[in-house]
């Protein structure tokens, strides 16, 4: 009788461990998906920042641009943010 009790306890432990393993695998998969989504968003934001920087720099290079007078101090800050 003691042997069947030990076997039942071990089976219960195994079942619990398998459920935990399944739950962890599901959470890992969800985290990987979230990581991929955030990485993609980060790349999109960096691309948007680069486009904005280039647009400002292009506009600033025009002799008639009002940015020519207002942005020179800000441009090095943006350049350092992109590097």
N, CA, C and O atoms as a CHARMM CRD file, in Angstrom:
* protein
*
  332
    1    1 UNK  N      0.81700  -1.19300   0.00000 PROA 1      0.00000
    2    1 UNK  CA     0.00000   0.00000   0.00000 PROA 1      0.00000
    3    1 UNK  C      0.86000   1.25600   0.00000 PROA 1      0.00000
    4    1 UNK  O      0.52800   2.23100  -0.67300 PROA 1      0.00000
    5    2 UNK  N      1.95100   1.24500   0.73900 PROA 2      0.00000
    6    2 UNK  CA     2.82400   2.41200   0.81600 PROA 2      0.00000
    7    2 UNK  C      3.43800   2.71300  -0.55100 PROA 2      0.00000
    8    2 UNK  O      3.64500   3.87000  -0.91600 PROA 2      0.00000
    9    3 UNK  N      3.72300   1.64400  -1.29500 PROA 3      0.00000
   10    3 UNK  CA     4.32700   1.82700  -2.61300 PROA 3      0.00000
   11    3 UNK  C      3.36400   2.55100  -3.55500 PROA 3      0.00000
   12    3 UNK  O      3.78000   3.44300  -4.29400 PROA 3      0.00000
   13    4 UNK  N      2.10100   2.18100  -3.53700 PROA 4      0.00000
   14    4 UNK  CA     1.13500   2.83800  -4.41200 PROA 4      0.00000
   15    4 UNK  C      0.91600   4.29400  -3.98700 PROA 4      0.00000
   16    4 UNK  O      0.65000   5.15600  -4.82500 PROA 4      0.00000
   17    5 UNK  N      1.02600   4.55500  -2.71400 PROA 5      0.00000
   18    5 UNK  CA     0.91000   5.92300  -2.20700 PROA 5      0.00000
   19    5 UNK  C      2.08700   6.77100  -2.69500 PROA 5      0.00000
   20    5 UNK  O      1.90700   7.91900  -3.10000 PROA 5      0.00000
   21    6 UNK  N      3.28000   6.20100  -2.65300 PROA 6      0.00000
   22    6 UNK  CA     4.47300   6.90300  -3.13500 PROA 6      0.00000
   23    6 UNK  C      4.36400   7.13100  -4.63700 PROA 6      0.00000
   24    6 UNK  O      4.68800   8.21200  -5.12700 PROA 6      0.00000
   25    7 UNK  N      3.91300   6.12200  -5.36500 PROA 7      0.00000
   26    7 UNK  CA     3.75000   6.26100  -6.81100 PROA 7      0.00000
   27    7 UNK  C      2.71600   7.33800  -7.15400 PROA 7      0.00000
   28    7 UNK  O      2.91400   8.12300  -8.08200 PROA 7      0.00000
   29    8 UNK  N      1.63100   7.36900  -6.41000 PROA 8      0.00000
   30    8 UNK  CA     0.58700   8.38000  -6.64000 PROA 8      0.00000
   31    8 UNK  C      1.13400   9.77000  -6.35400 PROA 8      0.00000
   32    8 UNK  O      0.84200  10.71700  -7.08400 PROA 8      0.00000
   33    9 UNK  N      1.91800   9.89400  -5.30800 PROA 9      0.00000
   34    9 UNK  CA     2.51700  11.18400  -4.96100 PROA 9      0.00000
   35    9 UNK  C      3.50400  11.62600  -6.05600 PROA 9      0.00000
   36    9 UNK  O      3.52800  12.78700  -6.46300 PROA 9      0.00000
   37   10 UNK  N      4.30500  10.67200  -6.51000 PROA 10     0.00000
   38   10 UNK  CA     5.25500  10.99000  -7.58600 PROA 10     0.00000
   39   10 UNK  C      4.52200  11.37000  -8.87200 PROA 10     0.00000
   40   10 UNK  O      4.95300  12.27600  -9.58600 PROA 10     0.00000
   41   11 UNK  N      3.43300  10.69300  -9.16700 PROA 11     0.00000
   42   11 UNK  CA     2.64600  11.01100 -10.36500 PROA 11     0.00000
   43   11 UNK  C      2.05200  12.40900 -10.24700 PROA 11     0.00000
   44   11 UNK  O      2.02700  13.16900 -11.21500 PROA 11     0.00000
   45   12 UNK  N      1.57500  12.73800  -9.05200 PROA 12     0.00000
   46   12 UNK  CA     1.01700  14.08100  -8.82300 PROA 12     0.00000
   47   12 UNK  C      2.10000  15.14300  -8.99200 PROA 12     0.00000
   48   12 UNK  O      1.86400  16.19400  -9.58800 PROA 12     0.00000
   49   13 UNK  N      3.28000  14.86100  -8.46500 PROA 13     0.00000
   50   13 UNK  CA     4.40300  15.79000  -8.63400 PROA 13     0.00000
   51   13 UNK  C      4.76900  15.94800 -10.10400 PROA 13     0.00000
   52   13 UNK  O      5.03100  17.05600 -10.57100 PROA 13     0.00000
   53   14 UNK  N      4.78400  14.84200 -10.82300 PROA 14     0.00000
   54   14 UNK  CA     5.09300  14.88000 -12.25700 PROA 14     0.00000
   55   14 UNK  C      4.04200  15.67500 -13.01800 PROA 14     0.00000
   56   14 UNK  O      4.38200  16.49200 -13.87300 PROA 14     0.00000
   57   15 UNK  N      2.78200  15.44600 -12.71900 PROA 15     0.00000
   58   15 UNK  CA     1.70100  16.19200 -13.37600 PROA 15     0.00000
   59   15 UNK  C      1.83000  17.68900 -13.11100 PROA 15     0.00000
   60   15 UNK  O      1.67800  18.50700 -14.01800 PROA 15     0.00000
   61   16 UNK  N      2.10900  18.03400 -11.86900 PROA 16     0.00000
   62   16 UNK  CA     2.26900  19.44600 -11.49300 PROA 16     0.00000
   63   16 UNK  C      3.46500  20.06100 -12.23000 PROA 16     0.00000
   64   16 UNK  O      3.37500  21.17800 -12.73900 PROA 16     0.00000
   65   17 UNK  N      4.56400  19.34200 -12.28400 PROA 17     0.00000
   66   17 UNK  CA     5.76000  19.82800 -12.97400 PROA 17     0.00000
   67   17 UNK  C      5.48200  20.01200 -14.47200 PROA 17     0.00000
   68   17 UNK  O      5.95000  20.97700 -15.07600 PROA 17     0.00000
   69   18 UNK  N      4.72500  19.09200 -15.06700 PROA 18     0.00000
   70   18 UNK  CA     4.39500  19.21500 -16.48800 PROA 18     0.00000
   71   18 UNK  C      3.48400  20.41400 -16.74500 PROA 18     0.00000
   72   18 UNK  O      3.62800  21.09700 -17.75900 PROA 18     0.00000
   73   19 UNK  N      2.55400  20.66800 -15.83600 PROA 19     0.00000
   74   19 UNK  CA     1.69200  21.86400 -15.97700 PROA 19     0.00000
   75   19 UNK  C      2.52400  23.13200 -15.86000 PROA 19     0.00000
   76   19 UNK  O      2.33400  24.07700 -16.62600 PROA 19     0.00000
   77   20 UNK  N      3.44500  23.15300 -14.90600 PROA 20     0.00000
   78   20 UNK  CA     4.31100  24.31600 -14.72800 PROA 20     0.00000
   79   20 UNK  C      5.19200  24.51900 -15.96700 PROA 20     0.00000
   80   20 UNK  O      5.39700  25.64600 -16.41800 PROA 20     0.00000
   81   21 UNK  N      5.70300  23.42200 -16.49900 PROA 21     0.00000
   82   21 UNK  CA     6.52600  23.50200 -17.70300 PROA 21     0.00000
   83   21 UNK  C      5.71400  24.07200 -18.86300 PROA 21     0.00000
   84   21 UNK  O      6.20200  24.92600 -19.60200 PROA 21     0.00000
   85   22 UNK  N      4.48700  23.60600 -19.02200 PROA 22     0.00000
   86   22 UNK  CA     3.61300  24.10500 -20.08400 PROA 22     0.00000
   87   22 UNK  C      3.32800  25.59300 -19.88400 PROA 22     0.00000
   88   22 UNK  O      3.40100  26.37900 -20.82900 PROA 22     0.00000
   89   23 UNK  N      3.00300  25.97300 -18.64500 PROA 23     0.00000
   90   23 UNK  CA     2.73600  27.38100 -18.34400 PROA 23     0.00000
   91   23 UNK  C      3.95800  28.25400 -18.62900 PROA 23     0.00000
   92   23 UNK  O      3.83400  29.33800 -19.20100 PROA 23     0.00000
   93   24 UNK  N      5.13100  27.77700 -18.22900 PROA 24     0.00000
   94   24 UNK  CA     6.35700  28.53800 -18.48300 PROA 24     0.00000
   95   24 UNK  C      6.64400  28.64700 -19.98000 PROA 24     0.00000
   96   24 UNK  O      7.05400  29.70500 -20.45900 PROA 24     0.00000
   97   25 UNK  N      6.43400  27.57800 -20.70300 PROA 25     0.00000
   98   25 UNK  CA     6.65300  27.61100 -22.15800 PROA 25     0.00000
   99   25 UNK  C      5.70400  28.60900 -22.81500 PROA 25     0.00000
  100   25 UNK  O      6.09700  29.33200 -23.73000 PROA 25     0.00000
  101   26 UNK  N      4.46100  28.64800 -22.35300 PROA 26     0.00000
  102   26 UNK  CA     3.48400  29.60000 -22.88100 PROA 26     0.00000
  103   26 UNK  C      3.90600  31.03700 -22.56200 PROA 26     0.00000
  104   26 UNK  O      3.81600  31.91900 -23.41600 PROA 26     0.00000
  105   27 UNK  N      4.36400  31.26500 -21.33400 PROA 27     0.00000
  106   27 UNK  CA     4.81700  32.60600 -20.94000 PROA 27     0.00000
  107   27 UNK  C      6.06000  33.02200 -21.72200 PROA 27     0.00000
  108   27 UNK  O      6.17600  34.17800 -22.12800 PROA 27     0.00000
  109   28 UNK  N      6.97800  32.10300 -21.93300 PROA 28     0.00000
  110   28 UNK  CA     8.18400  32.39600 -22.71500 PROA 28     0.00000
  111   28 UNK  C      7.81200  32.76800 -24.13900 PROA 28     0.00000
  112   28 UNK  O      8.36500  33.71400 -24.70100 PROA 28     0.00000
  113   29 UNK  N      6.88600  32.03700 -24.72100 PROA 29     0.00000
  114   29 UNK  CA     6.43100  32.33600 -26.08000 PROA 29     0.00000
  115   29 UNK  C      5.80100  33.72200 -26.13600 PROA 29     0.00000
  116   29 UNK  O      6.04600  34.48100 -27.07400 PROA 29     0.00000
  117   30 UNK  N      4.99500  34.05000 -25.13800 PROA 30     0.00000
  118   30 UNK  CA     4.36100  35.37700 -25.09500 PROA 30     0.00000
  119   30 UNK  C      5.41200  36.47100 -24.92800 PROA 30     0.00000
  120   30 UNK  O      5.32400  37.52000 -25.56500 PROA 30     0.00000
  121   31 UNK  N      6.39800  36.23100 -24.08000 PROA 31     0.00000
  122   31 UNK  CA     7.45700  37.21900 -23.87500 PROA 31     0.00000
  123   31 UNK  C      8.29900  37.41100 -25.13600 PROA 31     0.00000
  124   31 UNK  O      8.69200  38.53200 -25.45900 PROA 31     0.00000
  125   32 UNK  N      8.57100  36.33000 -25.83900 PROA 32     0.00000
  126   32 UNK  CA     9.32200  36.44900 -27.09800 PROA 32     0.00000
  127   32 UNK  C      8.53200  37.28000 -28.10400 PROA 32     0.00000
  128   32 UNK  O      9.09900  38.11600 -28.80800 PROA 32     0.00000
  129   33 UNK  N      7.22900  37.04800 -28.17100 PROA 33     0.00000
  130   33 UNK  CA     6.38400  37.83800 -29.06500 PROA 33     0.00000
  131   33 UNK  C      6.39400  39.30300 -28.67800 PROA 33     0.00000
  132   33 UNK  O      6.48800  40.17500 -29.54200 PROA 33     0.00000
  133   34 UNK  N      6.29900  39.58000 -27.38700 PROA 34     0.00000
  134   34 UNK  CA     6.33200  40.96800 -26.89700 PROA 34     0.00000
  135   34 UNK  C      7.69200  41.60000 -27.19800 PROA 34     0.00000
  136   34 UNK  O      7.76400  42.75700 -27.61300 PROA 34     0.00000
  137   35 UNK  N      8.75900  40.84500 -26.99100 PROA 35     0.00000
  138   35 UNK  CA    10.09800  41.34000 -27.28700 PROA 35     0.00000
  139   35 UNK  C     10.21300  41.69800 -28.77500 PROA 35     0.00000
  140   35 UNK  O     10.72400  42.76200 -29.12600 PROA 35     0.00000
  141   36 UNK  N      9.73900  40.81300 -29.63000 PROA 36     0.00000
  142   36 UNK  CA     9.78700  41.07500 -31.07600 PROA 36     0.00000
  143   36 UNK  C      8.97500  42.31600 -31.43900 PROA 36     0.00000
  144   36 UNK  O      9.40400  43.13400 -32.25300 PROA 36     0.00000
  145   37 UNK  N      7.80000  42.44500 -30.82800 PROA 37     0.00000
  146   37 UNK  CA     6.94300  43.60700 -31.10100 PROA 37     0.00000
  147   37 UNK  C      7.62600  44.89800 -30.64000 PROA 37     0.00000
  148   37 UNK  O      7.60100  45.90100 -31.35400 PROA 37     0.00000
  149   38 UNK  N      8.23300  44.87600 -29.45800 PROA 38     0.00000
  150   38 UNK  CA     8.91000  46.06000 -28.94600 PROA 38     0.00000
  151   38 UNK  C     10.16300  46.39100 -29.76100 PROA 38     0.00000
  152   38 UNK  O     10.47500  47.56200 -29.97800 PROA 38     0.00000
  153   39 UNK  N     10.86900  45.36800 -30.20600 PROA 39     0.00000
  154   39 UNK  CA    12.04200  45.59300 -31.04200 PROA 39     0.00000
  155   39 UNK  C     11.63500  46.24900 -32.35700 PROA 39     0.00000
  156   39 UNK  O     12.29600  47.17600 -32.82600 PROA 39     0.00000
  157   40 UNK  N     10.55200  45.76700 -32.94400 PROA 40     0.00000
  158   40 UNK  CA    10.05000  46.35700 -34.18600 PROA 40     0.00000
  159   40 UNK  C      9.61900  47.80700 -33.96100 PROA 40     0.00000
  160   40 UNK  O      9.89300  48.67900 -34.78600 PROA 40     0.00000
  161   41 UNK  N      8.94500  48.05500 -32.84100 PROA 41     0.00000
  162   41 UNK  CA     8.50900  49.41600 -32.52700 PROA 41     0.00000
  163   41 UNK  C      9.71700  50.32700 -32.32100 PROA 41     0.00000
  164   41 UNK  O      9.72000  51.47200 -32.77300 PROA 41     0.00000
  165   42 UNK  N     10.73300  49.82200 -31.64300 PROA 42     0.00000
  166   42 UNK  CA    11.95200  50.59800 -31.43100 PROA 42     0.00000
  167   42 UNK  C     12.60000  50.95200 -32.76800 PROA 42     0.00000
  168   42 UNK  O     13.04200  52.08300 -32.96800 PROA 42     0.00000
  169   43 UNK  N     12.65700  49.99100 -33.67300 PROA 43     0.00000
  170   43 UNK  CA    13.23500  50.25200 -34.99200 PROA 43     0.00000
  171   43 UNK  C     12.41300  51.27700 -35.75900 PROA 43     0.00000
  172   43 UNK  O     12.97000  52.13900 -36.43900 PROA 43     0.00000
  173   44 UNK  N     11.08100  51.18800 -35.65200 PROA 44     0.00000
  174   44 UNK  CA    10.21200  52.18100 -36.29900 PROA 44     0.00000
  175   44 UNK  C     10.45500  53.57500 -35.72800 PROA 44     0.00000
  176   44 UNK  O     10.53100  54.55500 -36.47000 PROA 44     0.00000
  177   45 UNK  N     10.57500  53.65600 -34.40000 PROA 45     0.00000
  178   45 UNK  CA    10.81600  54.95000 -33.76400 PROA 45     0.00000
  179   45 UNK  C     12.17200  55.52500 -34.17300 PROA 45     0.00000
  180   45 UNK  O     12.28800  56.72600 -34.41500 PROA 45     0.00000
  181   46 UNK  N     13.18800  54.67900 -34.25000 PROA 46     0.00000
  182   46 UNK  CA    14.50400  55.14100 -34.68800 PROA 46     0.00000
  183   46 UNK  C     14.45500  55.62700 -36.12900 PROA 46     0.00000
  184   46 UNK  O     15.07300  56.63800 -36.46400 PROA 46     0.00000
  185   47 UNK  N     13.72800  54.91700 -36.98100 PROA 47     0.00000
  186   47 UNK  CA    13.58800  55.33400 -38.37700 PROA 47     0.00000
  187   47 UNK  C     12.84300  56.66600 -38.46400 PROA 47     0.00000
  188   47 UNK  O     13.21400  57.53800 -39.25000 PROA 47     0.00000
  189   48 UNK  N     11.78600  56.82200 -37.65200 PROA 48     0.00000
  190   48 UNK  CA    11.04700  58.08500 -37.63000 PROA 48     0.00000
  191   48 UNK  C     11.93100  59.23300 -37.15100 PROA 48     0.00000
  192   48 UNK  O     11.88000  60.33100 -37.70600 PROA 48     0.00000
  193   49 UNK  N     12.73400  58.98400 -36.13300 PROA 49     0.00000
  194   49 UNK  CA    13.64800  60.00300 -35.62700 PROA 49     0.00000
  195   49 UNK  C     14.66200  60.38100 -36.69700 PROA 49     0.00000
  196   49 UNK  O     14.96100  61.55900 -36.89200 PROA 49     0.00000
  197   50 UNK  N     15.17900  59.39300 -37.37500 PROA 50     0.00000
  198   50 UNK  CA    16.15000  59.65100 -38.45200 PROA 50     0.00000
  199   50 UNK  C     15.50500  60.48400 -39.56000 PROA 50     0.00000
  200   50 UNK  O     16.11400  61.43200 -40.05600 PROA 50     0.00000
  201   51 UNK  N     14.27500  60.13600 -39.95200 PROA 51     0.00000
  202   51 UNK  CA    13.58200  60.90500 -41.00100 PROA 51     0.00000
  203   51 UNK  C     13.31800  62.33500 -40.54000 PROA 51     0.00000
  204   51 UNK  O     13.49100  63.28100 -41.30800 PROA 51     0.00000
  205   52 UNK  N     12.90300  62.48900 -39.29400 PROA 52     0.00000
  206   52 UNK  CA    12.64800  63.83500 -38.76700 PROA 52     0.00000
  207   52 UNK  C     13.93700  64.64700 -38.73000 PROA 52     0.00000
  208   52 UNK  O     13.94700  65.82300 -39.09100 PROA 52     0.00000
  209   53 UNK  N     15.01500  64.01900 -38.29500 PROA 53     0.00000
  210   53 UNK  CA    16.31100  64.68600 -38.25200 PROA 53     0.00000
  211   53 UNK  C     16.72500  65.13700 -39.65200 PROA 53     0.00000
  212   53 UNK  O     17.14800  66.27600 -39.85000 PROA 53     0.00000
  213   54 UNK  N     16.59600  64.23300 -40.61000 PROA 54     0.00000
  214   54 UNK  CA    16.98100  64.57100 -41.98800 PROA 54     0.00000
  215   54 UNK  C     16.09400  65.67900 -42.55000 PROA 54     0.00000
  216   54 UNK  O     16.57600  66.56600 -43.25500 PROA 54     0.00000
  217   55 UNK  N     14.80300  65.63100 -42.24000 PROA 55     0.00000
  218   55 UNK  CA    13.88800  66.66800 -42.72000 PROA 55     0.00000
  219   55 UNK  C     14.25200  68.02700 -42.11700 PROA 55     0.00000
  220   55 UNK  O     14.25600  69.03900 -42.81800 PROA 55     0.00000
  221   56 UNK  N     14.55100  68.04600 -40.84000 PROA 56     0.00000
  222   56 UNK  CA    14.93900  69.29600 -40.18300 PROA 56     0.00000
  223   56 UNK  C     16.25600  69.80700 -40.75600 PROA 56     0.00000
  224   56 UNK  O     16.39900  70.99500 -41.04600 PROA 56     0.00000
  225   57 UNK  N     17.20200  68.91200 -40.91400 PROA 57     0.00000
  226   57 UNK  CA    18.51000  69.31100 -41.45400 PROA 57     0.00000
  227   57 UNK  C     18.35500  69.84400 -42.87400 PROA 57     0.00000
  228   57 UNK  O     18.97600  70.84500 -43.23000 PROA 57     0.00000
  229   58 UNK  N     17.53400  69.18500 -43.68600 PROA 58     0.00000
  230   58 UNK  CA    17.29300  69.64600 -45.06100 PROA 58     0.00000
  231   58 UNK  C     16.64000  71.02400 -45.04300 PROA 58     0.00000
  232   58 UNK  O     17.02700  71.92000 -45.79300 PROA 58     0.00000
  233   59 UNK  N     15.64600  71.17400 -44.17700 PROA 59     0.00000
  234   59 UNK  CA    14.95100  72.46500 -44.07100 PROA 59     0.00000
  235   59 UNK  C     15.90000  73.53500 -43.55000 PROA 59     0.00000
  236   59 UNK  O     15.87700  74.67500 -44.01200 PROA 59     0.00000
  237   60 UNK  N     16.71800  73.16800 -42.60600 PROA 60     0.00000
  238   60 UNK  CA    17.64400  74.12800 -42.01100 PROA 60     0.00000
  239   60 UNK  C     18.68700  74.59100 -43.02900 PROA 60     0.00000
  240   60 UNK  O     19.17000  75.72000 -42.95000 PROA 60     0.00000
  241   61 UNK  N     19.03200  73.73600 -43.97100 PROA 61     0.00000
  242   61 UNK  CA    20.04100  74.07500 -44.97500 PROA 61     0.00000
  243   61 UNK  C     19.52900  75.08400 -45.99700 PROA 61     0.00000
  244   61 UNK  O     20.32700  75.68900 -46.71200 PROA 61     0.00000
  245   62 UNK  N     18.23000  75.27500 -46.07900 PROA 62     0.00000
  246   62 UNK  CA    17.67200  76.24900 -47.01300 PROA 62     0.00000
  247   62 UNK  C     17.94100  77.65000 -46.47600 PROA 62     0.00000
  248   62 UNK  O     17.67000  77.92400 -45.30700 PROA 62     0.00000
  249   63 UNK  N     18.47000  78.54000 -47.31100 PROA 63     0.00000
  250   63 UNK  CA    18.80600  79.89900 -46.83500 PROA 63     0.00000
  251   63 UNK  C     17.60600  80.66500 -46.28800 PROA 63     0.00000
  252   63 UNK  O     17.75700  81.47800 -45.37600 PROA 63     0.00000
  253   64 UNK  N     16.42100  80.41800 -46.83200 PROA 64     0.00000
  254   64 UNK  CA    15.24300  81.17700 -46.41300 PROA 64     0.00000
  255   64 UNK  C     14.50600  80.52300 -45.23600 PROA 64     0.00000
  256   64 UNK  O     13.48300  81.04200 -44.79100 PROA 64     0.00000
  257   65 UNK  N     14.99700  79.42500 -44.74100 PROA 65     0.00000
  258   65 UNK  CA    14.29500  78.67500 -43.69800 PROA 65     0.00000
  259   65 UNK  C     14.33900  79.38300 -42.34500 PROA 65     0.00000
  260   65 UNK  O     15.39600  79.84100 -41.91400 PROA 65     0.00000
  261   66 UNK  N     13.18000  79.47100 -41.67500 PROA 66     0.00000
  262   66 UNK  CA    13.17900  80.02000 -40.31000 PROA 66     0.00000
  263   66 UNK  C     13.92500  79.09300 -39.33500 PROA 66     0.00000
  264   66 UNK  O     14.35100  79.52800 -38.26500 PROA 66     0.00000
  265   67 UNK  N     14.07800  77.83500 -39.70500 PROA 67     0.00000
  266   67 UNK  CA    14.82300  76.90900 -38.84100 PROA 67     0.00000
  267   67 UNK  C     16.31100  77.24200 -38.82500 PROA 67     0.00000
  268   67 UNK  O     17.03000  76.88500 -37.89200 PROA 67     0.00000
  269   68 UNK  N     16.74700  77.91000 -39.84000 PROA 68     0.00000
  270   68 UNK  CA    18.15900  78.26200 -39.93200 PROA 68     0.00000
  271   68 UNK  C     18.58000  79.10800 -38.72400 PROA 68     0.00000
  272   68 UNK  O     19.71400  79.02000 -38.25300 PROA 68     0.00000
  273   69 UNK  N     17.65700  79.91700 -38.24100 PROA 69     0.00000
  274   69 UNK  CA    17.96300  80.77000 -37.10300 PROA 69     0.00000
  275   69 UNK  C     17.59800  80.12000 -35.77200 PROA 69     0.00000
  276   69 UNK  O     18.17800  80.46300 -34.74200 PROA 69     0.00000
  277   70 UNK  N     16.65500  79.19700 -35.77600 PROA 70     0.00000
  278   70 UNK  CA    16.14200  78.69800 -34.50500 PROA 70     0.00000
  279   70 UNK  C     16.71100  77.36100 -34.04600 PROA 70     0.00000
  280   70 UNK  O     16.58100  77.02300 -32.87000 PROA 70     0.00000
  281   71 UNK  N     17.33200  76.59700 -34.92500 PROA 71     0.00000
  282   71 UNK  CA    17.74000  75.24400 -34.52600 PROA 71     0.00000
  283   71 UNK  C     19.23200  74.97800 -34.36400 PROA 71     0.00000
  284   71 UNK  O     19.57200  73.89500 -33.88600 PROA 71     0.00000
  285   72 UNK  N     20.12900  75.85200 -34.71200 PROA 72     0.00000
  286   72 UNK  CA    21.54100  75.45700 -34.62900 PROA 72     0.00000
  287   72 UNK  C     21.94900  74.89100 -33.27200 PROA 72     0.00000
  288   72 UNK  O     22.76400  73.97000 -33.22300 PROA 72     0.00000
  289   73 UNK  N     21.41900  75.40100 -32.19300 PROA 73     0.00000
  290   73 UNK  CA    21.80900  74.88700 -30.88000 PROA 73     0.00000
  291   73 UNK  C     21.22600  73.50400 -30.62100 PROA 73     0.00000
  292   73 UNK  O     21.81200  72.71400 -29.88000 PROA 73     0.00000
  293   74 UNK  N     20.08100  73.20600 -31.22200 PROA 74     0.00000
  294   74 UNK  CA    19.43300  71.92300 -30.99400 PROA 74     0.00000
  295   74 UNK  C     19.99300  70.80200 -31.86500 PROA 74     0.00000
  296   74 UNK  O     19.90000  69.63100 -31.49800 PROA 74     0.00000
  297   75 UNK  N     20.56300  71.14300 -32.99400 PROA 75     0.00000
  298   75 UNK  CA    21.01900  70.12100 -33.92400 PROA 75     0.00000
  299   75 UNK  C     22.09400  69.19900 -33.34200 PROA 75     0.00000
  300   75 UNK  O     21.99100  67.98600 -33.52500 PROA 75     0.00000
  301   76 UNK  N     23.11300  69.70800 -32.65300 PROA 76     0.00000
  302   76 UNK  CA    24.09100  68.77000 -32.06600 PROA 76     0.00000
  303   76 UNK  C     23.45700  67.79700 -31.07900 PROA 76     0.00000
  304   76 UNK  O     23.87500  66.64400 -30.98000 PROA 76     0.00000
  305   77 UNK  N     22.44400  68.26700 -30.34800 PROA 77     0.00000
  306   77 UNK  CA    21.75300  67.38600 -29.41500 PROA 77     0.00000
  307   77 UNK  C     21.06300  66.25100 -30.16700 PROA 77     0.00000
  308   77 UNK  O     21.13300  65.09400 -29.75300 PROA 77     0.00000
  309   78 UNK  N     20.39800  66.58300 -31.27100 PROA 78     0.00000
  310   78 UNK  CA    19.74000  65.55700 -32.08000 PROA 78     0.00000
  311   78 UNK  C     20.77600  64.61700 -32.69300 PROA 78     0.00000
  312   78 UNK  O     20.56500  63.40600 -32.74800 PROA 78     0.00000
  313   79 UNK  N     21.88500  65.17300 -33.15100 PROA 79     0.00000
  314   79 UNK  CA    22.92600  64.33400 -33.74900 PROA 79     0.00000
  315   79 UNK  C     23.46900  63.35300 -32.72400 PROA 79     0.00000
  316   79 UNK  O     23.71500  62.19000 -33.04700 PROA 79     0.00000
  317   80 UNK  N     23.65800  63.80700 -31.49600 PROA 80     0.00000
  318   80 UNK  CA    24.17900  62.89900 -30.46700 PROA 80     0.00000
  319   80 UNK  C     23.14100  61.84200 -30.10500 PROA 80     0.00000
  320   80 UNK  O     23.50600  60.71900 -29.75400 PROA 80     0.00000
  321   81 UNK  N     21.86200  62.17800 -30.18200 PROA 81     0.00000
  322   81 UNK  CA    20.80800  61.20200 -29.88800 PROA 81     0.00000
  323   81 UNK  C     20.76200  60.11400 -30.94300 PROA 81     0.00000
  324   81 UNK  O     20.37600  58.98300 -30.64800 PROA 81     0.00000
  325   82 UNK  N     21.14900  60.43700 -32.16900 PROA 82     0.00000
  326   82 UNK  CA    21.11000  59.45500 -33.24900 PROA 82     0.00000
  327   82 UNK  C     22.34000  58.55500 -33.25900 PROA 82     0.00000
  328   82 UNK  O     22.32600  57.49800 -33.88900 PROA 82     0.00000
  329   83 UNK  N     23.37800  58.95400 -32.58300 PROA 83     0.00000
  330   83 UNK  CA    24.59500  58.13000 -32.63100 PROA 83     0.00000
  331   83 UNK  C     24.64500  57.11000 -31.54000 PROA 83     0.00000
  332   83 UNK  O     25.60600  56.34600 -31.45200 PROA 83     0.00000
